[in-house]
């Protein structure tokens, strides 16, 4: 399986959810509220300039900068299920946002004179054992009519996804702009939350933290996102069809240190391939290479040192091919922190 096929095996988008949060007076209170409760994130538009990231294999990556200038931002999201507040593992999270000047890649139209062939500041990752994804990007600018924001989409299953946006504390954000005026030449963001058509009905559940990061010289941001579910991925049509052929279990232990085991069950005799991918979207190892295997339960040990791979988070993917077709499922294996 090539990189493009691997990315497409993650499933398709479904419908977003609707829940409107109430606006609160103080940003610190809003940040504390969204971190400590499990209330569905408000559903928002994917516009004005979305791209279907699954259509281009280059979007699976942690660093989405592509050489763009701006203050370094490490953006982390934790995805939890509404019914039990537990982490949602192995779900795909897309993010996209404008550059420091308020322009989106992938479009060159009257109100967005960007590079129609570029893909900067767009990408996706899969959540780890803690339900978290982390992106390396630059802090976004702003454009007329909108407060500074980042779009994101959480693919819970092949039939359901949540689309929303996040923003930041106004004072912290404008302090960042003021300290970097040679980069952010438009100056401070002039809008408040109530003046923005997306956040005017409430922003408490969409307010991310923003703190200086001495280690990187940039900023770090975090937000918890609650979606429909109970701490496990949902089951849609693609998953149901694949389950007729095989079931891929979560590696154990997970998180792990240097070694772990991947379990799977074949329900039909198949030709099997088991692969490891790093978070920049490169296949780094093939553990089982087109091996014909009978129906049954299997466990495969994985030792990263034996594979000459650095210890870290990886995606593992099982691909099974038989008379019914080709079926694939990816999952995240998380290193012990």
C-alpha angles and dihedrals in degrees: 000000000000127000094265093053090049092054094047091053089072091081139243134288123267135182126315126234131246125224123136116210124210120251116243128203102237126050095216089055090051092050092050091048096054092047096052104039134063102220119144113267112246115262114241139177119281090217166131093049112004125160127197098246093194090067094069123049092209091074096073099094144109098222108059099171101101090192096309116156121236143093111312112254127190104200117194127184128188116204118205135175118250096223098058108006090238125140119273106226127202097013120139118241121194124194132183134168144161124273127252090283096049098259128130125219119238096042136080107179137134096279097034115043095185134134108287091200098048128096101190120144092022128102149114142230137182122248118253130221089289092053090249138135127185129200131192109217143129124270109267125240125218138249136204114298097011133083116225109287148152125224120221138177127197116206104205095171141337089278103040137046135160120225121195146134137238133210138181143242106285098224094048092046095049091046087057091050092047092051091051105040094144087064101033098046094168089070128215122001103257098204132088125208094264091053093057116088092219101045099031091095093052140315105189093109094043102051114114124199119250120198135158114258111213092190095058100027088234135076137285126214134187136185134171115223122198119205135173113286144064106267096290132082117271122247118242135167096284092051092047092052092048091049089064088065105031146342120223115207130207113268116253134252092030118203090037137183111215105326134043140159128239116209126199139164123217114207093184133031106267146162104254134204123183117193140180122217128187123225093261089065100258123135103233103175143011109212098177114026114202094312118175108230134178124233112283147088120303139181124197121195117219122200112182093195090055088050090050091238127139116250111260147098117316139174115235120198133192117206119191124187126189141132090298093059138259120318129184139178127183125204134180124245112202127211119227110260 
